[in-house]
Amino acid sequence: MLDRATLVFVEVRYRSSMHYGGALESITPAKQEKIMLAAQSFLHQHPQWQNNACRFDVVALHGNCPNTRGFQWLRHAFML
């Protein structure tokens, strides 16, 4: 996604219940590493984006959320 000149990698997570933790808690350091490796691979394959600033956002959904109560958008969720 582009936010002005910033290339944004967005991880979308969903949890139907909080029994094993919420959607945000499911973004472990290991998962963050995988997302960053995927971003590096994307940038390697698409060099036209390599000079843009990058950021990582997380969109977290939980429960049966037809409205915004179960929706969170965390910008700058973690750093490369």
N, C-alpha and C positions, 0 to 999 in steps of 0.2 A: 504494500500500500504506500502511497505517497502522501505525506503531510507537508505541503509546500515543497521544499527541496530535500526533505528528510525521507529516506527510505525506511519504512517501518515493517518489521517482521512481526506478525501477530499470531500468537498461539491462542487457540480457542479451546477451553476446557469446560466439560459439563459433568456434573454429578447429580444423579437423581435423588440422592439422599446424603446426609452428612455423616452417615454411619462410619465410613472409613476416612473422614476428613472432607473438607470442602474442595472445590475446584482449584482455588488458589494454592492450597496446601499440596496439591498433586504436582506442582511445578517444583520438583526437587532439584538439587544441584546437578544431579546426573541428567535430568531432563533438560535443564538449562544448557548444559554442555552439548547435548544432541541438537538443540535448536540453534546454538551458535555455530556448530559444525555445518549444519544445513545452510545457514546464512553465508558462511564462508564459501561453501560449494556454489551457491547461487551467484555470489560476486565473482568467483573465478570463471564461471560459465557466461556471465553477462558483464564484461568489463566496463561497459558504458555506465554502470551504476557505482563503480568503485570509488569515485571521487565524491559521492554524496555522503552526507552524514547519515548514520544509521541509528535506529533505536529498536528496542524490543518491548512490545506491549503484550498484555495478557487480557483476554476477554474471558471472564468466568461466569458460568451459568449454573444455577442449582435449582433442584426441585422441579415442579411443574410450573414453568415460568412464562405464561403468556403475556405477562406485563414486565415492567422494569424492576420489580422488587427483587427478583432473583438474578439480576444482571449487574456485573461489575466490570468496568474497563480500567485496567491499571496501566497507565502510560509510564514508560521508562521502568518497566518491571525489573529488569536486570541489565547489566552492562557486558559488553564484549571485552 
